[in-house]
Amino acid sequence: MSDVMFTIISHGTEKLNIDLPPNAGAAFKAYYDFLEKRGQNVNLTAITGAEEVARLHFLDSLALLNVVDFKDKKVIDIGSGAGFPGLPLKIAEPSIDLTLLDATGKRITFLSELCAMLGLEVKCVNARAEEAAHLPELREQYDIVVSRAVARLSELCELCLPFVCIGGVLLAMKAIDSSGEVDEAKNAISVLGANLETHYDYEIPDTDIFHRVVVIRKTDSTPEKYPRRFAKIQKTPL
C-alpha cells in the first residue's frame, strides 16, 4: 500500500476502533490499483485518488462495523457499484458470507474480476433488486442488507427489506440531514414488515464529513407483492 493510503487507513481505523486483519493493507492497495485501472473504462466512481478513495470509500464503508456485529453474518450489498460498502467489509471481516448485487453487467464483471484477484469468495449477482428480491434463493435470506446512495429511503426500503430475514437488519447509508427521508419512510417500513430501530452518526476520520446509518429491523415477512416494479415504486411510494 502506498504510504499515504496506508497512513490514512491505519489512522482512520484506529480512530474508528476497528482492528484489521494482517493482510488487509495489501488487499486495499490491490483494490485501489484495480479500481484506478478499470475505472477508466467502466463508470464506477467519481471519487479518485488514493487519499479520497481511502477516506470516502474505504473508511466510510468500514464505519458500518461499529453499527452491528458482522461476524459470520450473511450479507448482501444492494446496488454495489464499485463494491462499496460490501467489499471493504469483507476485507475487514473475512467471515462474512457476502453477495454483491448490481443491475449493470459491466460493474458485475468488474466486481467478479476484482474478487478473483483479491482471492475473496463472494457471490456477484447481475440483476435488478426489485426482480431479484422475488427469487426464493435470495428473498429473506440475509442477516444484514447494506446499501449506499441508491434511492430515497422509502424507495430503498421496498427494494431492500424483502432480502432481509426476520430478525435481520437493513443498514441504509445516508446523509447526516436525512431526518426528512426517515419520516417519509415510516409507513413503508411498517408495511414491509420492519421497525425503525435507531440511527448511527459518524464522522469519516480526518474529514469534516458526517454520515448517518439508518438501522431498520425486520420483524415480519414482507408481503409477497413487494417489491413492485421500480417505476411503480417511484410513482407511488409506500
Secondary structure, 3 states (H helix, E strand, C coil): CCHHHHHHHHHHHHHCCCCCCCCHHHHHHHHHHHHHHHCCCCCCCCCCCHHHHHHHHHHHHHHHHHCCCCCCCEEEEECCCCCCCHHHHHHHCCCCEEEEEECCHHHHHHHHHHHHHHCCCCEEEECCHHHHCCCCCCCCCEEEEEEECCCCHHHHHHHHHHHEEEEEEEEEEEECCCHHHHHHHHHHHHHCCEEEEEEEEEECCCCCCEEEEEEEEECCCCCCCCCCCHHHHHHCCC
